[in-house]
């Protein structure tokens, strides 16, 4: 029962962590492209080259988004805050999952009235941005390039543009201080009609992103930095991985305690079967055979508990996926579901089975050694 409960708990907890990992990465992947190209030196580069034009027409590419971003000052009503302005080309809206991160309004960057901005939730909370208010707009201040600050009026050294907010999105703190605007608006604000800060690429389904990334790196050389999603969010992936391994180690210690309790059970069994051991020995059974009997019994006990634990854990995970039996609370997780997310991975089942097998082999071996320690004295006493 100890091994059964430990195995079931371990596979369920690992599957829950997998579920959280998928949910978090899905959020990040909504705003993070599969491949991003940035200049190795400087902030911007000219994308109007033969290679980039060919890359835009590549059949593997689903969306090719030119990005121009820079820090600016945002003012709304009587409040102001610095923020990162991210101007994106029209291909950015090919991402059909953008609506899933919107918590207020709509993800609209252009309408018949002109350009619109979508604001990160952290910035919206500080400035009190209301996308439903048609009369109040965001005022964005950006320093004019190449202009010396010698004017009597400091505002003459800034480009000031107004833009209405159409929606608010929420992903994570790193992105929630962001204002997404159309590329043409960003060019006018930043005074840059040609260059871009980055090129974001999403691929068609079934295309190997890593292979295309390597091809782009080989073509562009050292002048550009090409990153996949993992490299763009390296800290996040490291945290998710380390948290899962820490939980695995903690639960494995609990499982080890349950497994080593079997030593006590087998020891009592050895004491109970002393006469039977002596009779087997007298009939010609060697020490190896007697040890093997108790070793196999210990392995049978632990592995039976492990297998049934994995089966029950698997069944519970399926029910949780379909029915959402266990809830996290009243607040929905990122607007998706308030049930604990589950993601099953066959590697976790193999990991748990191997873990139980190794420690049950050690525990059973220790107990089996007791069965032959005083076998010679037993034969004489018998």
Buried (B, 14 or more C-beta within 10 A) or exposed (E): EBBBBBBBBBBBBBBBBBBBBBBBBBBBBBBBBBBBBBBEEEBBBEBEEEEBEEBBEBEBBBBBBBBBBBEBBBBBEEEBEEBBBBBBBBBBBEBEEBEBBBEBBBBBBBEEEEBBBBBBBBBBEBBEBBBEEEEBBBBBBBBEEEEEEEEEEEEEBBBEBEBBBBBBBBBBEBBBBBBBBBBBBBBBBBEBEEBBBBBBBBBEEEBEBEEBBEBBBEEBEEEBBBBBBEEBBEEBBEEBEEEBEEBBEEBBEBBBEBBBEBBEBBBEBBEEBBEEBBBBBEEEBEBEEBBBBBBEBBBEBBBEBBBBBBBBBBEBBEEBBEEBEEEEEEEEBBEEEEBBBBBBEEEBBEBBBEBBBEBBBBBBBBBBBBBBEEBEEBEEEE
